[in-house]
């Protein structure tokens, strides 16, 4: 399923109604859920995101990352993996929008393709593809939208459904990172950039080495907007090294893994 959301009259990302501004009752919630809700209520980054009309606090993280590493520039084609609820998509659309407003009669081709397993409110200036990006049918939708072009940037803020066991959770996150890297290898242009969330764990350095073999430079960053207690960080890999074009069998073989961890 492809949903294209674009507004030819404006390059601005509109305010959205995704983050609730009212406090909800904690009655009936588990202790863990209640703690999470209280943390959200008191989180200054959540409050800032609401004030700015951003769909999630994650948007502020990508803005920090982009300010430091200059990942996104006007006119870039971007794949945003695990995009729901759309925070990273908002920042990507804002950063890649053309300076000049197109004429009302001129069709606009969105530069940002947002992919997720679940649908979310479309964002002006983006195309939304719903489904497991490892599946051939979804890849065909991506290929059709790109029309033979390559992406300049692949982004992944994917995270698994956390089990509460760090070893289990960190390994699940690493698998998502590996899936995202496969997408980068398939769709990035030579010299393109890749950024992904990762948890600092025993396998994270091995993954960093995998990136170094494929990109000219790899840097790590924990944004100031990340929670202090969080083990998350973001790896930013720039200047993708050209590789042979993947065959259809390559694309199909890379789709064979746990469907529960596609683009969480």
C-alpha positions as CSV (number, residue, x, y, z in Angstrom):
1,X,0.0,0.0,0.0
2,X,1.4,3.4,-1.0
3,X,0.0,6.6,0.4
4,X,1.5,9.8,-1.1
5,X,1.1,13.0,1.0
6,X,2.3,16.1,-0.7
7,X,1.3,19.8,-0.7
8,X,2.5,21.7,-3.7
9,X,1.6,25.0,-2.1
10,X,4.0,24.8,0.8
11,X,7.4,23.5,1.8
12,X,6.5,23.7,5.5
13,X,5.8,20.6,7.6
14,X,2.3,21.2,9.0
15,X,1.4,20.9,12.7
16,X,0.0,17.5,13.5
17,X,-2.3,15.8,16.0
18,X,-0.3,12.7,16.9
19,X,1.0,13.5,20.4
20,X,-1.7,13.9,23.0
21,X,-1.4,17.1,25.0
22,X,-3.7,15.9,27.8
23,X,-2.9,13.6,30.7
24,X,-4.7,10.3,30.6
25,X,-5.8,8.3,33.6
26,X,-3.4,5.7,35.0
27,X,-6.3,3.6,36.2
28,X,-6.0,0.0,35.0
29,X,-2.5,0.3,33.7
30,X,0.3,-2.0,34.8
31,X,3.1,-0.6,37.0
32,X,5.5,-0.5,34.0
33,X,2.9,1.3,31.8
34,X,2.1,3.8,34.5
35,X,5.8,4.5,34.9
36,X,6.2,5.1,31.2
37,X,3.2,7.4,31.1
38,X,4.5,9.5,34.1
39,X,7.9,9.7,32.4
40,X,6.3,11.0,29.2
41,X,4.3,13.6,31.2
42,X,7.5,15.0,32.7
43,X,9.9,14.6,29.8
44,X,11.0,18.1,28.6
45,X,11.7,16.7,25.1
46,X,8.2,15.4,24.8
47,X,6.9,18.8,25.8
48,X,9.2,20.5,23.3
49,X,8.0,18.2,20.5
50,X,4.4,19.0,21.3
51,X,5.1,22.8,21.2
52,X,6.7,22.4,17.8
53,X,4.0,20.3,16.3
54,X,6.3,17.3,16.0
55,X,5.0,13.8,16.1
56,X,7.6,12.4,18.6
57,X,10.6,13.4,20.6
58,X,12.6,11.3,18.1
59,X,12.3,14.2,15.7
60,X,14.4,16.3,17.9
61,X,17.1,13.6,17.9
62,X,17.3,13.5,14.1
63,X,17.5,17.3,14.0
64,X,20.5,17.1,16.4
65,X,22.1,14.4,14.3
66,X,21.6,16.3,11.1
67,X,23.0,19.5,12.6
68,X,26.2,17.8,13.6
69,X,26.7,15.5,10.5
70,X,24.9,17.4,7.7
71,X,23.2,14.2,6.5
72,X,20.3,15.8,4.7
73,X,20.3,18.5,2.1
74,X,17.7,20.0,-0.2
75,X,16.7,17.7,-3.0
76,X,17.9,14.5,-1.3
77,X,15.9,11.3,-1.8
78,X,15.4,9.7,1.6
79,X,14.2,6.2,2.7
80,X,12.9,6.4,6.3
81,X,12.7,2.9,7.7
82,X,10.4,2.2,10.6
83,X,8.9,5.7,10.2
84,X,5.8,5.6,12.4
85,X,4.6,7.9,13.9
86,X,6.5,10.2,11.6
87,X,8.9,12.3,13.6
88,X,11.9,11.5,11.5
89,X,9.9,11.8,8.3
90,X,8.9,15.4,9.4
91,X,12.5,16.4,9.8
92,X,13.6,14.7,6.6
93,X,10.8,16.5,4.6
94,X,11.8,19.8,6.1
95,X,15.5,19.4,5.4
96,X,15.1,18.1,1.8
97,X,12.3,20.4,0.6
98,X,13.2,22.6,-2.4
99,X,13.8,26.3,-1.7
100,X,11.4,27.4,-4.4
101,X,7.8,26.6,-4.1
102,X,6.5,24.8,-7.2
103,X,3.6,26.2,-9.2
104,X,0.2,24.9,-8.1
105,X,-0.2,23.1,-11.5
106,X,3.2,21.4,-11.3
107,X,3.1,17.9,-9.9
108,X,5.3,17.3,-6.9
109,X,7.2,14.1,-6.4
110,X,8.0,13.6,-2.7
111,X,11.6,13.1,-1.9
112,X,11.0,11.2,1.3
113,X,9.7,7.6,1.3
114,X,8.4,6.6,4.8
115,X,8.2,2.8,5.4
116,X,6.5,1.0,8.3
117,X,4.6,-2.1,9.1
118,X,1.7,0.0,10.3
119,X,-0.1,3.0,8.8
120,X,0.1,6.4,10.4
121,X,-1.2,9.9,9.4
122,X,0.5,10.9,6.2
123,X,2.9,13.8,6.2
124,X,2.9,16.4,3.4
125,X,5.9,16.0,1.2
126,X,6.3,12.3,1.8
127,X,5.2,9.0,0.3
128,X,4.2,6.3,2.7
129,X,4.6,2.6,2.0
130,X,3.0,0.2,4.4
131,X,4.4,-3.3,4.7
132,X,7.5,-5.4,5.5
133,X,10.3,-3.9,3.5
134,X,12.1,-7.3,3.2
135,X,9.3,-8.7,1.1
136,X,9.6,-8.6,-2.7
137,X,6.2,-6.9,-3.2
138,X,7.2,-4.0,-0.9
139,X,10.6,-3.7,-2.6
140,X,8.7,-3.5,-6.0
141,X,6.8,-0.6,-4.6
142,X,10.0,1.1,-3.5
143,X,11.6,0.5,-6.9
144,X,8.5,1.8,-8.8
145,X,8.5,5.0,-6.7
146,X,12.2,5.6,-7.2
147,X,11.9,5.1,-10.9
148,X,15.4,3.9,-11.4
149,X,16.9,6.5,-9.0
150,X,18.9,5.8,-5.9
151,X,18.5,7.2,-2.4
152,X,20.9,9.8,-1.1
153,X,20.1,8.9,2.5
154,X,18.7,5.8,4.3
155,X,17.5,6.4,7.9
156,X,16.5,3.9,10.5
157,X,15.0,4.7,13.9
158,X,13.6,1.2,14.2
159,X,13.3,-0.5,17.6
160,X,11.9,-3.9,18.5
161,X,9.2,-4.6,21.0
162,X,11.4,-4.6,24.1
163,X,11.1,-7.7,26.3
164,X,12.8,-6.1,29.3
165,X,15.9,-8.3,29.1
166,X,18.8,-6.3,27.8
167,X,20.6,-9.2,26.2
168,X,17.4,-10.2,24.3
169,X,16.6,-6.6,23.4
170,X,20.1,-5.6,22.3
171,X,20.3,-8.6,20.0
172,X,16.9,-7.9,18.5
173,X,18.0,-4.3,17.9
174,X,21.2,-5.6,16.1
175,X,19.0,-7.7,13.8
176,X,17.0,-4.6,12.9
177,X,20.3,-2.7,12.2
178,X,21.4,-5.5,9.9
179,X,18.1,-5.3,8.1
180,X,18.5,-1.6,7.7
181,X,22.0,-2.0,6.4
182,X,20.8,-4.4,3.7
183,X,18.3,-1.8,2.6
184,X,21.1,0.8,2.4
185,X,23.2,-1.6,0.3
186,X,20.3,-2.1,-2.1
187,X,19.1,1.5,-2.4
188,X,21.9,4.0,-1.6
189,X,23.8,5.7,-4.4
190,X,27.6,5.7,-4.2
191,X,28.6,8.4,-1.8
192,X,25.2,8.3,0.0
193,X,24.7,8.3,3.8
194,X,23.1,6.0,6.4
195,X,22.1,6.6,10.0
196,X,20.7,4.0,12.4
197,X,19.8,3.6,16.0
198,X,21.7,0.9,17.9
199,X,22.0,-0.1,21.6
200,X,25.5,-0.2,23.0
201,X,26.2,-3.9,23.7
202,X,28.7,-6.6,22.9
203,X,27.7,-6.8,19.2
204,X,27.6,-3.1,18.5
205,X,31.3,-2.7,17.8
206,X,31.1,-5.6,15.3
207,X,28.3,-3.8,13.5
208,X,30.3,-0.6,13.5
209,X,33.1,-2.6,11.8
210,X,30.6,-3.9,9.2
211,X,29.7,-0.2,8.4
212,X,33.4,0.8,8.1
213,X,33.8,-1.9,5.4
214,X,31.0,-0.3,3.4
215,X,31.4,3.5,4.1
216,X,34.1,6.0,4.0
217,X,33.5,7.2,7.6
218,X,31.5,6.0,10.6
219,X,30.8,8.1,13.7
220,X,28.7,7.5,16.8
221,X,26.5,10.0,18.6
222,X,24.2,10.0,21.6
223,X,22.0,13.1,21.1
224,X,21.4,15.4,24.1
225,X,17.7,14.7,23.6
226,X,18.2,11.0,24.3
227,X,17.3,10.1,27.9
228,X,20.4,10.0,30.1
229,X,19.7,6.4,31.2
230,X,19.2,5.1,27.7
231,X,21.8,2.8,26.1
232,X,20.8,4.0,22.6
233,X,23.1,5.7,20.3
234,X,23.2,6.5,16.6
235,X,25.7,5.4,14.1
236,X,26.2,7.8,11.2
237,X,27.9,6.2,8.1
238,X,28.8,8.6,5.3
239,X,30.1,8.1,1.7
240,X,28.8,4.7,0.7
241,X,31.2,2.6,-1.3
242,X,29.9,1.5,-4.7
243,X,29.1,-2.1,-5.0
244,X,27.7,-4.3,-7.9
245,X,24.0,-3.8,-8.5
246,X,21.9,-6.4,-6.7
247,X,20.1,-9.0,-8.7
248,X,16.5,-10.0,-8.1
249,X,17.7,-13.1,-6.3
250,X,19.8,-11.0,-4.0
251,X,16.8,-9.0,-3.0
252,X,14.7,-12.1,-2.4
253,X,17.4,-13.8,-0.3
254,X,17.8,-10.7,1.9
255,X,14.1,-11.0,2.8
256,X,14.3,-14.3,4.6
257,X,14.4,-13.5,8.3
258,X,12.0,-13.0,11.3
259,X,9.0,-11.1,10.0
260,X,8.3,-9.8,13.5
261,X,11.4,-7.6,13.2
262,X,11.1,-6.1,9.8
263,X,10.5,-2.4,10.2
264,X,9.4,-2.3,13.8
